[in-house]
Amino acid sequence: MSQQVQERDLAAVIGLEVHVQLETDTKIFCGCSTDTGDAEPNTHTCPVCLGLPGALPVLNEGAVEAAVKLGKAIDADIPERTRFHRKNYFYPDLPKGFQITQYDAPVCQDGHLDVAVEDERRTIGIERAHLEEDPGSLQHVGGSIDTADYTLVDYNRAGTPLMEIVTRPDFRDADEVRAFLAKLTDVLEYLGIFDAERDGSLRVDANISMVDADEVGSGGEVSDDVLETANRTEVKNISSHKAAEKALAYEITRQRNQIQRGREVEQETRHWDEARGITVSMRSKEEEKDYRYFREADIPPLEVSDWKAKIPIPELPDARRVRFREEYDLGAETASKLTSRKAVADLFEEMADEYDSGLAATWVADNILGELNYRDLDVSDVAERFDEFERLIELVAEDEITAKNAEEVVLRQLLDEGRNPDEIVEREALGKTTGGAVEAAVEDAIEENPDAVEDYHAGEGGALNFLVGQVMQKTGGSADPGQVNELLRDALE
């Protein structure tokens, strides 16, 4: 017997808990180094981050400063007094059996972040952002979390400073979530408190509820009463922007199908299995009371409200984008590309200080980023080669090679073969052909293509472009196209 399908117009309501590792030299409550990239497991540990009896935490001031910077960037309230609590739960990578975190007095409260989604500006409310310690990490051997033969624990990460950024349930689809995470990452990177390249530096838990579409207001708002009655599912283990989009798209479809078939969506915590592209049930969803929060007696309350005025923050992406448009007369799309990453914006400004800003913008926003995207490379992958990009633009600006050869030969070989621009120019003989050699090539092109000459005199515009191409071919692409065009016109007239 087939199951009856209930046709209901449903809408997703999504809130995020984004866990961001802060860039500090040492852990949040001890002196162990956070630089654990290639370290052997369990070698960056001490009695404090292992939770051994009698070991006392000492708060890292740099982590608090980073939290205040984020608070300023998201226009959050920073209270007169903030404090730490113990959040009690058992998990293998939590060595103390509790996590030192913030509960009722987080360092950042009631902020927001403006996000562009398909040319529409959305304001995402940020309920709170608080400091806490990262647990260790688990390695599931022989499978995923639910199929592994056994699990290993590495406590190197335990105690790394975390900011947990909790949004309001302001998202309605996976695209909005991905746009928000991209913008948040940009802001954190501009603030200098986050390294996107560090493994596990950003992890996302998403809370999803399905409600009837007519309960969503015209501005996307949903009342607290509606949210109270909707069962909420939490999806954990999301580690990237792309994974967030995939996990949410899957979970929204799963819940919609459940409801349409007359089944109730359980309030539970689910695990995102990236390898299989599905969510799997982990446990029933905990409630706040289950964590038995109580004050952390070993860390006194902090009074940091005046830090907001004392701690400066750099120019953020939105402000820099506006300035680029005004100062360099750039279009909206170009300015957006150039400010998408701090490293890209810095590279552009260095070049714009030396050369024509239009030339610098074209090269960075279109040529360099385009070739990197084609190779699936991030700007951070070539950060140590920025001086070579600058040299390449210098060669074009000084008229030593053609823009065509610079883009199609030098830039591509620079990225693919690791050679520097001058070496490529010399090896490929790309120095500009000038003077008599160009004039001779123009004469040869006219003599060898009488039909094109006749078409030119008949007023066919394409004929001149054909002749320019013939000259460029004869000079190996090393002549200046503008000069060739001018010489051809003079000769043909």
C-alpha positions in Angstrom: 0.0 0.0 0.0 1.5 3.3 -1.1 2.0 6.0 1.6 -0.2 9.1 1.3 1.7 12.3 0.4 0.6 15.5 2.1 1.0 18.5 -0.1 2.3 21.3 2.1 4.2 24.5 1.1 7.2 24.4 3.4 10.0 26.8 4.2 13.3 26.2 5.8 14.5 28.1 8.9 18.2 27.9 9.5 20.5 29.1 12.2 24.3 28.6 12.4 26.9 28.0 15.1 30.2 28.8 13.5 33.3 27.7 15.4 36.4 29.7 14.3 39.9 29.0 15.5 41.6 32.3 16.5 45.2 33.0 15.3 47.2 33.1 18.5 50.7 31.7 19.1 49.6 29.8 22.2 46.5 28.0 23.4 43.7 29.9 25.3 44.5 28.7 28.8 48.1 27.5 28.6 51.5 28.1 26.9 51.4 25.2 24.4 52.0 26.2 20.8 49.0 26.3 18.4 51.4 25.6 15.5 50.6 21.9 15.3 50.4 21.4 11.5 52.9 18.6 11.0 53.4 17.6 14.7 53.1 14.1 15.9 49.8 13.4 17.8 49.7 14.4 21.4 53.0 16.3 21.4 51.7 19.8 21.9 50.1 19.2 25.3 50.6 20.0 28.9 48.8 19.3 32.2 46.5 22.3 31.6 45.2 21.3 28.2 45.1 17.7 29.2 42.9 18.5 32.2 45.2 16.9 34.8 44.3 17.4 38.5 45.6 20.6 40.0 46.4 22.3 36.7 45.0 25.8 36.5 44.0 27.8 33.4 45.6 31.2 32.6 43.6 33.3 30.0 45.4 34.3 26.8 45.0 38.1 26.4 45.5 37.8 22.7 42.4 35.7 22.3 40.3 38.3 24.2 41.6 41.1 21.9 40.7 39.0 18.9 37.2 38.6 20.2 36.8 42.3 20.8 38.0 43.0 17.2 35.3 40.7 15.9 32.8 42.4 18.1 33.7 45.8 16.5 33.5 44.3 13.0 30.0 42.9 13.5 28.8 46.0 15.5 28.1 43.9 18.6 27.6 45.0 22.2 30.4 44.3 24.5 29.1 44.1 28.1 30.6 45.7 31.2 31.6 42.2 32.5 32.1 38.9 30.8 32.8 35.6 32.4 33.5 31.9 31.8 31.5 28.8 32.7 32.0 25.0 32.6 29.9 23.2 30.0 29.7 19.6 31.2 29.4 16.7 28.7 31.3 13.6 27.9 33.1 13.1 24.6 36.4 11.3 24.0 38.3 14.4 22.7 37.3 16.5 25.8 40.0 15.5 28.3 38.5 17.3 31.3 35.0 16.1 30.9 33.9 19.7 30.6 34.6 22.6 28.3 35.6 26.1 29.5 33.3 28.4 27.6 31.0 31.4 28.1 27.3 31.1 28.9 25.2 34.0 30.1 27.7 36.8 29.6 29.4 36.3 26.2 32.0 38.8 25.1 30.0 39.8 22.0 26.2 40.2 21.9 23.6 41.4 19.4 25.7 42.0 16.3 25.0 41.6 12.6 26.6 41.0 9.3 25.4 42.3 5.9 25.5 39.8 3.1 24.9 40.1 -0.6 22.8 37.2 -2.0 22.1 37.4 -5.7 22.4 41.2 -5.7 20.1 41.5 -2.7 21.5 42.8 0.6 20.5 40.7 3.6 21.2 41.5 7.3 22.0 38.4 9.3 21.6 38.8 13.0 24.4 37.5 15.3 22.9 36.6 18.7 26.3 36.1 20.4 29.9 35.3 19.8 31.8 33.8 22.7 35.2 32.5 23.6 35.9 28.9 24.4 38.5 26.1 24.1 38.6 23.7 21.3 38.4 20.0 22.1 40.9 17.5 20.7 40.3 15.7 17.4 39.2 12.2 16.5 40.5 10.0 13.7 38.1 7.3 12.7 40.1 4.3 11.4 38.5 2.0 8.8 35.4 4.1 8.1 33.3 7.0 9.2 32.0 7.9 12.6 29.4 5.1 12.5 31.4 2.4 10.7 35.0 2.8 11.9 36.9 -0.2 13.4 38.3 2.1 16.1 38.9 5.7 16.9 42.2 7.5 17.8 42.3 10.7 19.8 44.8 13.5 19.3 44.9 16.3 22.0 47.2 18.6 20.1 44.2 20.8 19.2 42.7 20.7 22.7 42.8 24.2 24.1 43.2 26.1 20.8 41.2 29.4 21.2 37.8 29.3 19.6 35.1 31.9 18.9 31.7 30.4 18.6 29.5 32.7 16.5 25.8 32.0 16.9 23.5 33.5 14.3 19.7 34.1 14.6 17.6 31.8 12.5 17.7 34.2 9.6 18.6 31.9 6.7 16.0 30.4 4.4 18.2 28.3 2.0 21.7 26.9 1.6 22.8 29.6 -0.9 22.3 32.2 1.8 24.4 30.2 4.3 27.3 29.8 1.8 27.2 33.6 1.1 27.3 34.3 4.8 30.2 32.0 5.5 32.2 33.5 2.7 31.6 37.0 4.0 32.4 36.0 7.6 35.6 34.4 6.5 36.6 37.6 4.6 36.0 39.7 7.7 37.9 37.4 10.0 40.8 37.3 7.5 40.8 41.1 7.2 40.9 41.4 11.0 44.1 39.2 11.0 42.6 36.8 13.6 42.0 33.8 11.4 43.9 31.5 9.0 41.6 29.9 6.5 44.4 27.5 5.4 44.8 25.9 8.8 43.1 22.5 8.9 39.9 22.5 10.9 40.0 26.3 11.4 36.3 26.7 10.6 33.6 24.3 11.5 29.9 24.7 11.3 26.9 23.3 13.1 23.6 24.1 11.4 20.1 24.0 13.0 17.3 23.4 10.6 13.5 23.5 11.1 10.8 23.2 8.5 7.7 25.4 8.9 4.7 26.2 6.8 5.6 28.8 4.2 2.7 31.1 5.2 4.2 31.4 8.7 7.2 33.2 7.2 6.8 37.0 7.0 7.5 39.1 3.8 10.9 40.0 5.2 11.7 36.4 6.0 10.9 36.7 9.8 9.4 33.8 11.8 7.8 34.3 15.2 9.3 32.7 18.3 6.0 30.8 18.8 6.3 29.1 15.4 9.9 28.2 16.1 9.0 26.7 19.5 6.6 24.2 17.9 8.9 23.2 15.0 11.3 20.3 15.7 14.9 21.4 15.2 17.6 19.2 13.8 21.3 20.0 14.3 23.8 18.9 11.6 27.4 18.7 12.8 30.8 18.1 11.2 30.5 20.7 8.4 34.0 21.9 7.6 33.7 24.2 4.6 31.5 26.6 2.7 30.8 24.1 0.0 30.1 21.3 2.5 27.6 23.6 4.3 25.7 24.2 1.1 25.6 20.4 0.3 24.7 19.4 3.8 21.9 21.8 4.2 20.5 21.1 0.7 20.4 17.4 1.6 18.9 17.9 5.1 16.2 20.3 3.8 15.2 17.8 1.2 15.2 14.9 3.8 13.0 16.8 6.2 10.6 18.0 3.5 10.1 14.5 2.3 9.5 13.3 5.9 6.8 15.9 6.4 5.2 15.4 3.0 4.9 11.7 3.8 3.2 12.4 7.1 6.1 11.5 9.3 7.4 13.6 12.2 10.9 15.1 12.0 12.8 14.0 15.1 14.6 16.6 17.2 18.1 15.1 17.0 21.8 15.7 16.3 22.9 14.4 12.9 26.4 13.9 11.5 27.3 15.2 8.0 29.1 12.3 6.2 30.9 14.2 3.5 32.1 11.0 1.7 28.6 9.7 1.2 26.9 13.1 0.9 24.3 12.3 3.6 23.4 13.1 7.2 23.2 10.3 9.7 21.6 10.3 13.1 24.1 10.6 16.0 22.0 11.1 19.2 18.9 12.9 20.5 19.3 16.7 20.6 20.6 18.0 24.0 18.9 20.8 25.7 20.6 23.6 27.5 19.8 22.1 30.9 21.7 18.9 29.9 25.0 20.7 30.0 24.7 21.7 33.7 26.6 25.0 33.2 28.2 26.5 36.3 30.7 29.3 36.9 34.4 28.7 36.2 35.9 29.5 39.6 39.5 29.5 38.3 39.0 32.4 35.9 37.8 35.8 37.4 35.3 37.9 35.5 36.7 40.2 32.8 35.9 43.9 32.4 36.6 44.6 28.7 33.9 47.0 27.6 36.5 49.9 27.3 38.7 47.7 25.0 36.3 48.4 22.2 37.5 52.0 22.0 41.1 51.1 22.6 41.6 48.3 20.1 41.8 49.4 16.5 40.6 47.3 13.5 41.7 47.6 9.9 39.5 48.7 7.0 37.0 45.9 6.4 35.9 44.4 3.0 32.8 46.6 2.5 34.6 49.8 3.3 37.5 48.9 1.1 35.2 48.1 -1.8 33.6 51.5 -1.6 37.0 53.2 -1.4 38.3 51.2 -4.4 35.3 52.3 -6.5 35.8 56.0 -5.6 39.6 56.2 -5.5 40.4 54.1 -8.5 37.2 54.6 -10.5 36.4 50.8 -10.7 33.2 49.1 -11.6 31.2 47.3 -8.9 32.1 43.8 -10.2 35.8 44.6 -10.4 35.9 46.2 -6.9 34.1 43.2 -5.5 36.7 40.8 -7.0 39.6 42.8 -5.8 38.3 43.0 -2.2 37.1 39.4 -1.9 40.4 38.5 -0.1 42.7 40.7 1.8 45.8 39.4 0.0 44.2 40.2 -3.4 43.3 43.7 -2.3 46.8 44.3 -0.9 48.4 43.0 -4.2 46.2 45.3 -6.2 47.0 48.4 -4.1 50.7 47.7 -4.3 50.5 47.6 -8.1 48.1 50.5 -8.4 50.7 52.6 -6.5 53.3 51.8 -9.1 51.4 51.6 -12.4 48.1 52.7 -13.9 45.2 51.6 -11.7 43.2 50.3 -14.6 46.0 48.1 -15.8 46.6 46.8 -12.3 42.8 46.1 -11.8 42.6 44.2 -15.1 45.6 42.1 -14.3 44.7 41.2 -10.8 40.9 40.9 -11.0 40.7 39.2 -14.5 44.0 37.8 -15.6 45.7 36.5 -12.4 42.5 35.5 -10.5 41.1 34.0 -13.7 44.2 31.8 -14.2 44.2 30.8 -10.6 40.5 29.8 -10.7 41.1 27.8 -13.8 43.8 25.8 -12.0 41.6 25.5 -8.9 44.3 27.5 -6.9 43.7 29.9 -4.1 45.5 33.2 -3.9 47.2 31.8 -0.7 48.8 29.1 -2.8 50.9 31.7 -4.7 51.4 34.3 -1.9 55.1 33.9 -2.1 55.2 34.7 -5.8 53.5 38.1 -5.7 56.8 39.8 -6.6 56.8 37.8 -9.8 53.2 39.1 -10.7 54.4 42.6 -10.0 57.4 42.1 -12.3 55.1 40.8 -15.1 52.9 43.8 -14.9 56.0 46.0 -14.9 57.1 44.4 -18.2 53.7 45.2 -19.7 53.6 48.7 -18.3 57.1 49.5 -19.6 56.1 48.2 -23.0 58.7 45.5 -23.0 56.3 42.7 -24.0 52.8 42.7 -25.4 49.8 42.2 -23.1 48.8 39.2 -25.1 52.1 37.4 -24.7 52.2 38.4 -21.0 48.8 36.9 -20.4 48.8 33.9 -22.7 52.4 32.8 -22.4 54.3 34.3 -19.4 51.5 34.2 -16.8 50.5 30.6 -17.7 54.1 29.3 -17.7 54.8 31.2 -14.5 52.0 29.2 -12.8 52.5 25.9 -14.5 56.3 25.6 -14.6 57.4 27.8 -11.7 59.7 30.0 -13.9 60.0 33.7 -13.3 58.8 36.3 -15.9 62.3 37.4 -17.2 63.4 33.8 -17.7 60.2 33.0 -19.7 60.5 36.2 -21.8 64.2 35.3 -22.7 63.5 31.6 -23.4 60.5 32.3 -25.6 62.0 35.4 -27.3 59.0 37.5 -26.4 60.7 40.9 -26.3 58.8 43.4 -28.4 59.7 43.6 -32.1 60.0 47.3 -33.0 61.2 49.6 -35.8 62.2 48.2 -39.2 61.3 44.6 -38.4 57.6 45.6 -37.8 57.5 47.8 -40.9 58.9 44.9 -43.0 56.3 42.5 -41.6 53.6 45.1 -42.5 54.9 45.3 -46.1 55.0 41.5 -46.4 51.4 41.2 -45.1 50.1 43.7 -47.6 52.0 42.2 -50.5 50.9 38.6 -49.6 47.2 39.4 -49.1 45.9 41.5 -52.0 42.3 40.3 -51.5 42.3 41.7 -47.9 43.8 44.9 -49.2 41.0 45.2 -51.8 38.3 44.4 -49.1 39.8 47.1 -46.9 39.5 49.7 -49.6 35.9 48.5 -50.2 35.1 49.4 -46.6 35.0 46.0 -45.0 36.2 46.5 -41.4 37.3 43.0 -40.8 40.0 43.2 -43.4 42.2 45.4 -41.3 41.9 43.0 -38.3 42.9 40.2 -40.6 46.0 42.1 -41.7 46.9 42.9 -38.2 46.7 39.2 -37.3 49.0 38.4 -40.2 51.6 40.9 -39.0 51.4 39.6 -35.4 51.9 36.1 -36.7 55.0 37.1 -38.6 56.4 38.8 -35.5 55.6 35.9 -33.2 53.1 38.1 -31.4 55.9 40.4 -30.2 54.8 43.5 -32.0 52.6 46.2 -30.4 49.1 45.7 -31.9 48.4 49.5 -31.7 51.6 50.3 -33.6 50.8 47.6 -36.2 47.3 49.0 -36.7 48.7 52.5 -37.3 51.4 51.3 -39.7 48.9 49.3 -41.7 46.5 52.3 -42.0 49.3 54.6 -43.1 50.6 52.1 -45.7 47.1 51.3 -47.1 46.1 54.9 -47.4 
